[in-house]
Amino acid sequence: MKQYHLLVLVFLLFASACKHEELNVCDQINDLKMNQVQIIASHNSYRIHTYQPLFDKLVALNSVFPQFDPKGFDYTHPPLEEQFDEYGVRGIELDIYYDPNGGLYYNRLANTLIPEPVESGIPDLLEPGFKVLHVPDLDYMTHYYTFKQALQALKTWSDAHPTHLPIFVNVETKTDGLNDYVTVVGAIEPLPFTPQAANDLDQEVKAIFGDELQNVITPDKIRGNYATLNQAVKANNWLTLKQARGKVVFIINGNYDFYIDQHPSFAGRAMFAYANPDTPECAFIIANNPIGSQTEIEQWVADNYIVRTRTDSDTYEARNGDYSAMNAAFASGAQIISTDYYRPDPRYLTDTAWTDFTVQFPNNELARINDISANRTAYQNCLIEE
């Protein structure tokens, strides 16, 4: 009997040691760098489904205007806080248009097709400042009419969840209008992004997050004492998860010449930008086709860049249940994995034209340790929280 008790004691001590070791390993998760995890992001996160009467008209006119395939417009998103709370989204996308004088996006010309009034009647659209929408005149439904409104929603949620994983904010600086697809007299002509627009953009971020940008991870904070941002990234000078929690990161998607003018490596700027590898300002890379770019993405991630890719587009995967892009995105190590389907389209329950296509990590993990830039197997029993 004494021998039996001794064996039990040895087993309990061994189990306790293993459990203690596991806890120690899990405690080290926050020592990982912010480029060593993968998160799910939403695409066009602000967007509400195209105004239904106008959508129905696009369906009827599809043979006349095939460039506006209504299938590509047939999705919607809930407000940002719901995406964060209910679906674990930790990256968003905001499409912005420059409107320094206000009123440029007040009218909606495509409403003449329905017909309904062209004037929106929305006072916020008369105010100076960046506007948030998908396609001027046509696809204008949004939870946030202005960039500041979206920023305030983001900050309010962030302040209420001070230990959240860093939120990556894709800021697409758009200049395309209706006339880029089909010539229409009277259509809005979007303004270009200029050096003044760059200053205005930073000012809007500071108006919400404060002049010191305390909870914004800026290029300066990553560059540190390195000569260029790219050198800092190649040296893996990213913040740890512990340092990055409760903060947000802004990345410009588009031509960023206007933003880097007189600001090498985005010195003094609030935002990064998706850039070409090995250029002085490169910290983030965009590669939206994970199937065609998987090998390149793996190398970029191994080189300590943060890469954004997509798992679906234009509702194709949601209709066909095709997970090939999602699987390639996960395997590539891309850290920002963007989708319109962090939840399935609910129509799959009643309409065979839709599937239950959903982009989530295995076991519905909020985020997961990166196989390319970190050793996920060493943390296999640990979860990344918030």
Solvent accessible surface area in square Angstrom, and as a share of the most:
residue,aa,sasa,rsa
1,M,167,0.75
2,K,178,0.76
3,Q,135,0.60
4,Y,132,0.50
5,H,108,0.48
6,L,105,0.52
7,L,113,0.56
8,V,58,0.33
9,L,94,0.47
10,V,84,0.48
11,F,133,0.56
12,L,100,0.50
13,L,111,0.55
14,F,132,0.55
15,A,41,0.32
16,S,68,0.44
17,A,59,0.46
18,C,57,0.34
19,K,115,0.49
20,H,112,0.50
21,E,110,0.49
22,E,57,0.26
23,L,93,0.47
24,N,61,0.31
25,V,40,0.23
26,C,36,0.21
27,D,104,0.54
28,Q,88,0.39
29,I,8,0.04
30,N,53,0.27
31,D,93,0.48
32,L,15,0.08
33,K,48,0.21
34,M,1,0.00
35,N,0,0.00
36,Q,29,0.13
37,V,3,0.02
38,Q,1,0.01
39,I,3,0.01
40,I,3,0.02
41,A,4,0.03
42,S,1,0.01
43,H,22,0.10
44,N,4,0.02
45,S,0,0.00
46,Y,0,0.00
47,R,0,0.00
48,I,51,0.26
49,H,35,0.16
50,T,2,0.01
51,Y,64,0.24
52,Q,92,0.41
53,P,50,0.32
54,L,0,0.00
55,F,20,0.08
56,D,75,0.39
57,K,65,0.28
58,L,6,0.03
59,V,78,0.45
60,A,76,0.59
61,L,42,0.21
62,N,47,0.24
63,S,105,0.68
64,V,95,0.54
65,F,61,0.26
66,P,89,0.56
67,Q,80,0.36
68,F,10,0.04
69,D,65,0.34
70,P,10,0.07
71,K,111,0.47
72,G,14,0.13
73,F,18,0.08
74,D,11,0.06
75,Y,11,0.04
76,T,57,0.33
77,H,4,0.02
78,P,11,0.07
79,P,46,0.29
80,L,0,0.00
81,E,78,0.35
82,E,61,0.27
83,Q,0,0.00
84,F,2,0.01
85,D,80,0.41
86,E,118,0.53
87,Y,59,0.23
88,G,14,0.14
89,V,0,0.00
90,R,11,0.04
91,G,0,0.00
92,I,3,0.02
93,E,4,0.02
94,L,1,0.00
95,D,2,0.01
96,I,0,0.00
97,Y,0,0.00
98,Y,16,0.06
99,D,2,0.01
100,P,48,0.30
101,N,128,0.66
102,G,18,0.17
103,G,26,0.25
104,L,57,0.28
105,Y,7,0.03
106,Y,45,0.17
107,N,67,0.34
108,R,25,0.09
109,L,35,0.18
110,A,6,0.05
111,N,12,0.06
112,T,77,0.45
113,L,74,0.37
114,I,40,0.20
115,P,113,0.71
116,E,63,0.28
117,P,98,0.62
118,V,32,0.18
119,E,105,0.47
120,S,24,0.16
121,G,52,0.50
122,I,25,0.13
123,P,98,0.62
124,D,50,0.26
125,L,10,0.05
126,L,92,0.46
127,E,99,0.45
128,P,85,0.54
129,G,15,0.14
130,F,2,0.01
131,K,1,0.00
132,V,2,0.01
133,L,11,0.06
134,H,31,0.14
135,V,7,0.04
136,P,0,0.00
137,D,4,0.02
138,L,5,0.02
139,D,1,0.01
140,Y,10,0.04
141,M,56,0.25
142,T,11,0.06
143,H,56,0.25
144,Y,20,0.08
145,Y,65,0.25
146,T,20,0.12
147,F,0,0.00
148,K,89,0.38
149,Q,63,0.28
150,A,0,0.00
151,L,0,0.00
152,Q,83,0.37
153,A,21,0.16
154,L,1,0.00
155,K,46,0.19
156,T,81,0.47
157,W,12,0.04
158,S,6,0.04
159,D,79,0.41
160,A,71,0.55
161,H,49,0.22
162,P,94,0.59
163,T,77,0.45
164,H,0,0.00
165,L,1,0.01
166,P,3,0.02
167,I,0,0.00
168,F,5,0.02
169,V,0,0.00
170,N,7,0.04
171,V,0,0.00
172,E,48,0.22
173,T,15,0.09
174,K,22,0.09
175,T,69,0.40
176,D,35,0.18
177,G,1,0.01
178,L,10,0.05
179,N,53,0.27
180,D,97,0.50
181,Y,91,0.34
182,V,34,0.19
183,T,120,0.70
184,V,45,0.26
185,V,145,0.84
186,G,63,0.61
187,A,11,0.09
188,I,18,0.09
189,E,108,0.49
190,P,22,0.14
191,L,64,0.32
192,P,83,0.52
193,F,25,0.10
194,T,52,0.30
195,P,68,0.43
196,Q,104,0.46
197,A,0,0.00
198,A,0,0.00
199,N,73,0.38
200,D,40,0.21
201,L,0,0.00
202,D,10,0.05
203,Q,103,0.46
204,E,17,0.08
205,V,0,0.00
206,K,56,0.24
207,A,57,0.44
208,I,29,0.15
209,F,16,0.07
210,G,32,0.31
211,D,103,0.53
212,E,148,0.66
213,L,12,0.06
214,Q,136,0.60
215,N,55,0.28
216,V,0,0.00
217,I,0,0.00
218,T,9,0.05
219,P,0,0.00
220,D,54,0.28
221,K,80,0.34
222,I,0,0.00
223,R,36,0.13
224,G,45,0.43
225,N,161,0.83
226,Y,90,0.34
227,A,81,0.63
228,T,30,0.18
229,L,0,0.00
230,N,14,0.07
231,Q,93,0.41
232,A,0,0.00
233,V,0,0.00
234,K,82,0.35
235,A,53,0.41
236,N,37,0.19
237,N,52,0.27
238,W,5,0.02
239,L,31,0.15
240,T,28,0.16
241,L,0,0.00
242,K,149,0.63
243,Q,97,0.43
244,A,0,0.00
245,R,42,0.15
246,G,8,0.07
247,K,44,0.19
248,V,1,0.00
249,V,0,0.00
250,F,0,0.00
251,I,0,0.00
252,I,0,0.00
253,N,24,0.12
254,G,35,0.34
255,N,113,0.58
256,Y,33,0.12
257,D,93,0.48
258,F,15,0.06
259,Y,0,0.00
260,I,37,0.19
261,D,60,0.31
262,Q,154,0.68
263,H,48,0.21
264,P,98,0.62
265,S,7,0.05
266,F,0,0.00
267,A,31,0.24
268,G,50,0.48
269,R,11,0.04
270,A,0,0.00
271,M,0,0.00
272,F,0,0.00
273,A,0,0.00
274,Y,14,0.05
275,A,9,0.07
276,N,104,0.53
277,P,44,0.28
278,D,100,0.52
279,T,39,0.23
280,P,74,0.46
281,E,22,0.10
282,C,0,0.00
283,A,0,0.00
284,F,0,0.00
285,I,6,0.03
286,I,54,0.27
287,A,12,0.09
288,N,66,0.34
289,N,87,0.44
290,P,3,0.02
291,I,100,0.51
292,G,54,0.52
293,S,26,0.17
294,Q,55,0.24
295,T,105,0.61
296,E,81,0.36
297,I,0,0.00
298,E,56,0.25
299,Q,100,0.44
300,W,51,0.18
301,V,0,0.00
302,A,55,0.42
303,D,44,0.23
304,N,27,0.14
305,Y,2,0.01
306,I,0,0.00
307,V,0,0.00
308,R,6,0.02
309,T,0,0.00
310,R,41,0.15
311,T,1,0.00
312,D,5,0.03
313,S,45,0.29
314,D,94,0.49
315,T,2,0.01
316,Y,115,0.44
317,E,19,0.08
318,A,1,0.00
319,R,50,0.18
320,N,86,0.44
321,G,28,0.27
322,D,47,0.25
323,Y,76,0.29
324,S,53,0.34
325,A,12,0.09
326,M,20,0.09
327,N,84,0.43
328,A,11,0.08
329,A,0,0.00
330,F,19,0.08
331,A,53,0.41
332,S,0,0.00
333,G,1,0.01
334,A,0,0.00
335,Q,1,0.00
336,I,6,0.03
337,I,0,0.00
338,S,1,0.01
339,T,0,0.00
340,D,7,0.04
341,Y,7,0.02
342,Y,3,0.01
343,R,59,0.22
344,P,42,0.26
345,D,13,0.07
346,P,91,0.57
347,R,83,0.30
348,Y,76,0.29
349,L,129,0.64
350,T,126,0.73
351,D,61,0.31
352,T,144,0.84
353,A,52,0.40
354,W,14,0.05
355,T,39,0.23
356,D,79,0.41
357,F,0,0.00
358,T,33,0.19
359,V,0,0.00
360,Q,46,0.20
361,F,3,0.01
362,P,72,0.45
363,N,141,0.72
364,N,116,0.59
365,E,37,0.16
366,L,38,0.19
367,A,1,0.00
368,R,21,0.08
369,I,7,0.04
370,N,0,0.00
371,D,77,0.40
372,I,60,0.30
373,S,24,0.15
374,A,19,0.15
375,N,89,0.46
376,R,73,0.27
377,T,98,0.57
378,A,53,0.41
379,Y,30,0.12
380,Q,141,0.63
381,N,102,0.52
382,C,11,0.07
383,L,122,0.61
384,I,10,0.05
385,E,122,0.55
386,E,61,0.27
